[in-house]
């Protein structure tokens, strides 16, 4: 079945990055795994890793309080991904709160608080340390002026696959941090990509990213079976017509393969 997914994806050529790997059997398919894609909100996945790396090194305190400011608030439209911007200035947030908001509801205000706290040099050094070759942080969320000026965040399907495998394998960081990251990813509220048509009991620990006006649409994560990580699924697209339906279809084929 994985080969059928590969055949289906060939029509998208360089517009898709794909890595799907069965963690039990080692079966793997990939297309353009090392192609860098503008990340949209998918950059939040490796940013979370960088946060926990700093936590493990003692360089950051998860209970540190950040008081929300007007300047923190990202976005303005009803489709922008931020709930925290609706709260009053002065609202106290722990950094741990921000990490959870950043992943679970993809909150851009929370993300910018974390990115500023870590700093771009630290994040990018963390990505390099992990072996994420194409992944780079170059701008804050909702910084479309920076995007137009050429500053952007990048990921690749291969990098996201490596990140997921390292977390599942309890490597690099302490086991408790890997388990915590998986737990946060499993609480993801945006479930209209790979797992849109899955039964509610099927666990999928993941993060996506989408900027429709730029034709960017991704979903990457770890599919569980019998309560354990079983398969990594990483799909990155740019300028693919009806990209969300394409990602849904890939997810359906993955489900048929595994279940």
Rosetta blueprint (number, residue, H / E / L):
1 X L
2 X H
3 X H
4 X H
5 X H
6 X H
7 X H
8 X H
9 X H
10 X H
11 X H
12 X H
13 X H
14 X H
15 X H
16 X E
17 X E
18 X E
19 X E
20 X E
21 X E
22 X E
23 X L
24 X L
25 X L
26 X L
27 X L
28 X E
29 X E
30 X E
31 X E
32 X L
33 X L
34 X L
35 X L
36 X L
37 X E
38 X E
39 X L
40 X H
41 X H
42 X H
43 X H
44 X H
45 X H
46 X H
47 X H
48 X H
49 X H
50 X H
51 X H
52 X H
53 X H
54 X H
55 X H
56 X H
57 X H
58 X L
59 X L
60 X L
61 X L
62 X L
63 X L
64 X L
65 X E
66 X E
67 X E
68 X L
69 X L
70 X H
71 X H
72 X H
73 X L
74 X L
75 X L
76 X L
77 X L
78 X L
79 X L
80 X L
81 X L
82 X L
83 X L
84 X H
85 X H
86 X H
87 X L
88 X L
89 X L
90 X L
91 X L
92 X E
93 X E
94 X E
95 X H
96 X H
97 X H
98 X H
99 X H
100 X H
101 X H
102 X H
103 X H
104 X H
105 X L
106 X L
107 X L
108 X H
109 X H
110 X H
111 X H
112 X H
113 X H
114 X H
115 X H
116 X H
117 X H
118 X H
119 X L
120 X H
121 X H
122 X H
123 X H
124 X H
125 X H
126 X H
127 X H
128 X H
129 X H
130 X H
131 X L
132 X L
133 X L
134 X L
135 X L
136 X E
137 X L
138 X L
139 X L
140 X L
141 X L
142 X L
143 X L
144 X H
145 X H
146 X H
147 X H
148 X H
149 X L
150 X L
151 X L
152 X L
153 X L
154 X E
155 X E
156 X L
157 X H
158 X H
159 X H
160 X H
161 X H
162 X H
163 X H
164 X H
165 X H
166 X H
167 X H
168 X H
169 X L
170 X L
171 X L
172 X L
173 X L
174 X L
175 X H
176 X H
177 X H
178 X H
179 X H
180 X H
181 X H
182 X H
183 X H
184 X H
185 X H
186 X H
187 X L
188 X L
189 X L
190 X L
191 X L
192 X L
193 X L
194 X L
195 X L
196 X L
197 X L
198 X L
199 X L
200 X L
201 X L
202 X L
203 X L
204 X E
205 X E
206 X E
207 X E
208 X E
209 X E
210 X E
211 X E
212 X H
213 X H
214 X H
215 X L
216 X E
217 X E
218 X E
219 X E
220 X E
221 X E
222 X E
223 X E
224 X E
225 X E
226 X L
227 X L
228 X E
229 X E
230 X E
231 X E
232 X E
233 X E
234 X E
235 X E
236 X E
237 X E
238 X E
239 X L
240 X L
241 X L
242 X L
243 X H
244 X H
245 X H
246 X H
247 X H
248 X H
249 X H
250 X H
251 X H
252 X H
253 X H
254 X H
255 X H
256 X H
257 X H
258 X H
259 X L
